[in-house]
């Protein structure tokens, strides 16, 4: 009723719009005048128009409400926030379970005031067809199908004049659909910015890659990783003993500071205790499971790694499982010696290592001594399990190098 008054419609026109009688309209108008303490209908129309303008200028913030507290990430939060302010398209890149989505949501919520037309979150996990990425964006923004216009074109037309931030979450499995849409979007919508999360960069013009590292282990018992464990443990039971942080720091270090792994470990703490957790981490894939997650992919470390593994080509899967025998950082030459047999030729190992690193499954360290690769411990254990399933464990570990491995290959 108030909105229609703001359009300066007559009582008869309002009645026709709402399918009510003119007498009923008059009754509602009188009631509004009393409630808002306004002298006449003209003042009521002005108030309605003012409220409508205020509503239109209020940014629409369509972000999922966090179910847990955000812990740590002070440097990353500031760095990613600055990147979003200075670059049109930023991709937060890191391995599954490192905490990319939570970081992106925190940064987007803080930046919402800078985008007059709103912030929208687009979850790409359910999308299996890259051609449907535009439809997912349209659904998140509230853009319907338009006759004679494709859904991607409808998105571009709707966002052409808007100052908005799009958060595209979990892009890695539909990069072939995300990349071309972003190229068109950034060209046609000059005031739109995009914050994406992915296990691999999108490789599009304007992209600024922001690597998301594991939680900091600096400070031992006072580190960000320990703070996360303590927070999540207190949520499922009583807080760990004040003397426990140093022991928790050891657990977090064995988990490589990975946020999901730490949360899952904290969820097991009330039933296993720190002793049980410490003993169980020799088989992380078994013990880090059963977390209270709505997303099935994050109920266990195994599920997260299965998602990444399924995105790989057969040759890259073979390399991932074969290099799991390396506990220490290794070179390309070492990997070729160990993993270079069918379906992976020795000459193809270099490119395959680069692809695994691109998918955040291997960490790369460059120095004057050369380039070294290394898998996080959970990924290494996952690869060893896959190696056993493939019946290649004995073959990879056999040979003259097996007994003197660290000296020759690390």
N, C-alpha and C positions, 0 to 999 in steps of 0.2 A: 504494500500500500504506500509506504513512505517513498519508495523508489519511483513509483508512478507519479506521485505528487511532484517529485523533483523534475519530472519530464513536462510539468505544467499541463497535464491532461485534465479535462473536465470530469465532473462526477460521472457523467454518462459514459465517457470513454473509459474511465477506470472500471466502472461496473461491467462494461462489455468485455474488457480484458480479463477480469476476475470471475465473470459469470455470476455476479451478484447484483442486487437491485440498487438503484440510486439512493434510496432511503438508507440502505445498509452502508453505502459509501459515506453518506453524510454523518452517520453515527460514528464511524471509524475516524473521520476527520475531526470531529468534535472531541473524541477521546484523545487523539494525538495532541491537539492543542492544549488540553488540560495537562497531560503528562509532561509535555515539553515546555509548558508555561510560556506559550507564544501567543501574541495578540490576535493574529489573523491568519488566513489561508496563505497569503502572500509570504509572510514570514516562515510559515511551515514549508512552503515550496523551496525557499532559499536554504533553510536548514537541511532539507532532503538533498538538495544539489551539492551542498558543502560536504555532507557525509559521503555522497557517492564519489565526489572527487578525491576525498581522503582515502576511500577504499581502493580507488584505481591507482593511487600513487604508492600504496603500501606494497612493498615487495612480497611476492609469493615465494615462500620458502617451503619447498616440498622435499624435505629430507627425512629419512627414517629416524625415529626417536631412539637414541642409544639406550640399551637395556642395562649397561654396566658403566662404571666410571672410566674416564679416559686417564691413563696413568703414563707419566713421563713424556718422552718425545719432545722436550722443550726445543731443542735445536731443529729437529725435523719439522716441527709445527711452524716455527718461524721461517725456516728456509722455504718450505713448500708454499706457505702463505705469500711470501715475497715473490716467488716464481709466478704464482697465479696473477699477482698484480702487474707484473712486468712482461709476461708472455701470454700470447693468445691461446696456446694449446700446450698443456703440461701433462706429461704422463708419469705417474708414480709407479716405478718398476721395482719388482722384488719377487722373491720366491713365495709360493703359496704358504699362508700362515704367518707371514712376517708382520702383518698388521696394516696393509695398504688401505683397506676400506675404512677402518676406524680413523686412520690419519686423515684421509681425504674428507670424510664427513666432518671431522673436527675443524679442518681448515675451511671447508665450504660454509659451515655455520658461522664462523668468525667473519668471513668475507661477505656474508649476505647483504649487509648494509651498503656495500659498494655497488650493488646491482639493482637498479631501480625497478626492473621488471621481473626480478625473481631468480631463484636458484632451484634447479630441478635435478633429481636423482634418477638415473636410468640403470636398472639392474639387468645386465645382459646374460646372467647365468641361464635363464630359461630359454634363451634364443639359440637355436641350433642351426638355423639357416642364415648365413651372412646377409642375404637379401632382405631379411626382416629387421635389420638393425634400425632402419628409418621408422618402421612401424612401432618399435619399442620406444623410440624417442617421442614420437607423436602421442603415444598413449600416456607417457609420463607428463608431457606438457599440456595435454588436453586438446590435441588437434584431431579433429575428425576427418573422415574421407571427404573429398570434394569432387564433384562430377567433372570429368575431363581432365583431372590433374592427379598424377601419381602421388603416393604418400610422401616420398622424399621431397618432391616439389612443394607439397603442402607445408612441410616442416620449414623449408627455406623461406617460403612466403610469409609464414606466421612469425618467424624470428628475424626477418630482414631488418626491422627497425627497433628491435628490442635490445635493451642492455641487460643481458642475462648470463648466468653461469650454468653450464650443463656438466653434471658429474656422471661420467660413463664408467660404470663399475664392472670389472672382470671382462676385459676386452680380448684376452689372449686367444680364445677359441673362435672368435668371429672377426679377426683382424681384417680379413678380406672384405668384409662389409663395412667395418668402422672406417677404414682408411679412405675409401673413395667418398663416403658421406662427409667426413670431416673436411676433405679438400674442398668440396662444394660449399659446405656450411661456412667455413672460415672466409671464403671468397665472397659469398653472397650476404653474409650477416656480419658486418664490420664491428658491431658492438657486443657480439657474443664471444664468450671465452669458454674453453673446455678443459676440465680437469678429468683425466682418465686414470684408471688403475689397470695394470696388466702385468703378467709375468714376463712379457716381452714388449719392447718398444713398438710403436705403431708404424714408424718410418713414413711420416707424412710431412709436407712442408710446414714450417712454423713450429714443429714439435720441439719441446724442451723436456729432456728426460731428467727426472728427479729420482735417483736411486734411493730406495727405502731400505736401510740396513736393519739388522736385528737390534733388539733393545740393548742399550749400553750395559756392559758388565763392569764398567769402571766404578770404583768405590767399594767393591766387595759386597758386604752386607748392606750397604746403603745405596746400591746401584738401582737403576730404573727397572732392571729385570727382577730383582728381589722385591722391589716395591709392588710390581704387578702380581707376583706370586702371593705376597702377603695380603693384598687386597682381595684377590679371588679366593684364597683359602679362608679368609674371615667371612666371606659371603656364604660359604657352604657349611661352616662350623665355627668354632671359636678360633681366635687368632693364634698363630704359632707362638711358642714361647719366645720372649724377648731375646733369649740367648741363641735362638735358632738361625738368625740371618746369615751367619757365616756358612753354616751347613747348607742353607738354601742357595747361597751364592754358588756353591760347588755344583748343585743340581742344575741351576740356570746356566752355568758354564758348559756343562755336559749337553745341555739342550741348545747350545749355540745362541742363546738369547732370543730364540724364536718365540714370538708372542703366543701363538696358538699352542705350541708344545708346553709352554709354561702354564697357560691357563688349564690345559688338560691335566698336567701334573698336579696343580693345586687342587683340582677337583677330586683327585685320588688321595690326597693327603689325609683326610679324616679317617680313611679305612686302612691305609697302608703305613702312615707315619713317614717320617723322613728316612728311617732305616729301610723300610720297604721300598720307597721310591728310589733310593740310591741303588739298592740291589737290582731293582727292576729295570733300570735304565740301560742295562746291557741288551735288552730287547725292547727298544723304545716303541716299535710299531705295535707291540702287544699291549704295553702298559698305557700308552697315550691314546686312549679311546674312551668313548662313552660320555663325552662332554655334553652339557645341556645346551645344544645348539639347534636353532630352527632350521638351519641350512645343513642338509645331510653331508655336504662336502667338508664341513668343518667339525663333524662329530668325532673325527679321529685324524691323526697324522697320516695314516694309511690312505684314507679317502682323499685327502688333499693331494697326496703324491700320485694316487691312481689317476686323478684328473689331469695332472701334468703329463704323466706317462702316456695316457691315451692320446694326447695331442702330438706325440712324436711319430716320426717315420720309423719303419722297422730298423733301418741301419742305426739311427740315433738311439733307439731303445737298446739295441745290442751294445753300443758303446757305453751307455749309462750303466748297464749292469756289469760290464767287464771292468770298467775303471773303478768299480766299488772295492776292488782288492787293494787300492791305494789308501792307506791310512794317512800318509803324509802328502804334502803337495807334490805334484808330478809334472813332468814335461811332456811335450807333444811326442818326442821320440820314445819315451817310456810307454806312453799310451799306445803308440803304433806297434811296438814290440809285443805288448800283451794282448791288445784287442783287435789287431789287424788280421782277422780271418773272416770267412764268409758268415754273414752277408756284407761284411765291411772290409774293403780292401785297405791295406796299410796306407796307400796314397790318399785315401779319403778321410783318414782320421782327423787331419787338421781342420777341415771344414766342419766335420761332425762335432768336434770339440767346441768350435765357435758357435754352432747352433745350440748346443746344450747350455753354453754360457749365456746366449741370447735369451733362452727360456728360463734363466735364473736357476738352473739346476747345477751349475758349477760356478764357483767363484774364481776370478782371475786376478792374479797378482803379477805385476810387471816390475822388474828391477834391472839393474845393470847386469845381473847374472842371468837374465832371461825371463821368459814367461812361465809361470807355474799355474796349474789348475788344482782345485780341491773341492770336494763335495762336503756339505754340512753332514754331520754325523747321522741325522735321521735319513737323509737322502742316501748316504753310503750304505746304511743298514737295509734300506729298501732295495737298493741295487743288488746287494748280496743275496737277498731273498729271491729276487728275480733271476739272478745268476744260477742259483740252485734249482729253481723251477725249470730253467732252460736246459739243465743238464750240462752246463759249461764250467761249473766251479772247478772241477779237477783239471780240466784242460787249461783254464786260464792260470791256475796256480801251479801247474806243473812246469818243469824246466829248471835250468841251472840257476836262475835268478831268485827262485822262491826262498831259499834259505838266507840270502844276503840282501833282502829287498831294500831296507831303509838306506843302506850304504850306497847302493848303486843307483837308486831311482828317485830318491827324495831330494 
